[in-house]
Amino acid sequence: MIIAYVLAGELASGTSYQEAFAAHERVARSLVESNQDLVSEGRTTMMPRTEGEIEARNAILRGERGADLADLNVRSANRVYSSIDLPNN
């Protein structure tokens, strides 16, 4: 959604579509790369390797009190999503 928002804004800017796509690439590249890096870090959540990781994941999914994503060694994606400055269109 964020990337589509950026592209829509660039296309609406009145420049040529070639310039809009180039501007979109400059704005969105770091966000895309950061998101791709999260895939390997989130592996523990989707495919736990140890009994402890399975128990931690299941506790989080059950909403158990005190269950925390930190138990799975997964860093927050908030840093990635807040790393892009969205233009006001």
C-alpha positions as CSV (number, residue, x, y, z in Angstrom):
1,M,0.0,0.0,0.0
2,I,2.8,2.4,0.9
3,I,4.6,1.8,-2.4
4,A,1.3,2.2,-4.4
5,Y,0.7,5.5,-2.6
6,V,4.1,6.8,-3.5
7,L,3.7,5.7,-7.1
8,A,0.2,7.3,-7.4
9,G,1.6,10.5,-6.0
10,E,4.5,10.6,-8.5
11,L,2.1,9.8,-11.4
12,A,-0.2,12.6,-10.3
13,S,2.6,15.1,-10.1
14,G,2.1,16.0,-13.8
15,T,5.6,14.9,-14.9
16,S,6.1,12.3,-17.5
17,Y,5.5,8.7,-16.5
18,Q,9.2,8.0,-17.0
19,E,10.1,10.8,-14.5
20,A,7.4,9.5,-12.1
21,F,8.7,6.0,-12.2
22,A,12.3,7.2,-11.6
23,A,11.2,9.3,-8.6
24,H,9.2,6.4,-7.3
25,E,12.3,4.2,-7.5
26,R,14.3,6.8,-5.5
27,V,11.7,7.0,-2.8
28,A,10.7,3.4,-2.5
29,R,14.0,1.5,-3.0
30,S,15.1,1.5,0.7
31,L,11.7,0.5,2.0
32,V,11.5,-2.4,-0.4
33,E,15.1,-3.6,0.5
34,S,14.3,-3.2,4.2
35,N,11.1,-5.2,3.9
36,Q,13.0,-8.0,2.1
37,D,15.5,-8.1,4.9
38,L,12.7,-8.8,7.4
39,V,11.8,-12.1,5.7
40,S,14.8,-14.0,7.1
41,E,14.4,-12.4,10.5
42,G,10.7,-13.3,10.6
43,R,11.5,-16.9,9.8
44,T,11.3,-17.9,13.5
45,T,7.7,-16.8,13.7
46,M,6.6,-18.9,10.8
47,M,9.0,-21.8,11.0
48,P,10.3,-22.2,14.5
49,R,13.3,-24.6,14.8
50,T,13.3,-25.4,18.5
51,E,10.7,-26.5,21.0
52,G,11.2,-23.2,22.8
53,E,10.5,-21.2,19.6
54,I,7.4,-23.3,19.0
55,E,6.2,-22.6,22.6
56,A,6.9,-18.9,22.3
57,R,5.1,-18.6,19.0
58,N,2.1,-20.5,20.2
59,A,1.9,-18.4,23.3
60,I,1.8,-15.3,21.2
61,L,-0.8,-16.7,18.9
62,R,-3.0,-17.7,21.9
63,G,-2.6,-14.1,23.3
64,E,-1.1,-15.4,26.5
65,R,-0.2,-12.8,29.1
66,G,3.5,-12.0,29.1
67,A,4.1,-13.6,25.6
68,D,6.3,-11.3,23.7
69,L,7.8,-11.3,20.2
70,A,11.2,-10.7,21.8
71,D,11.0,-14.3,22.8
72,L,11.3,-15.2,19.1
73,N,14.2,-12.8,18.5
74,V,12.2,-10.9,15.9
75,R,12.9,-7.2,15.6
76,S,10.0,-4.9,15.2
77,A,9.0,-4.0,11.6
78,N,7.9,-0.5,12.9
79,R,11.4,0.8,12.3
80,V,11.2,-0.2,8.6
81,Y,7.8,1.2,8.0
82,S,8.6,4.5,9.7
83,S,11.8,4.9,7.7
84,I,10.1,6.4,4.7
85,D,9.0,10.0,4.4
86,L,5.7,10.0,2.6
87,P,5.0,13.0,0.4
88,N,1.8,14.9,1.0
89,N,-0.2,14.6,-2.2
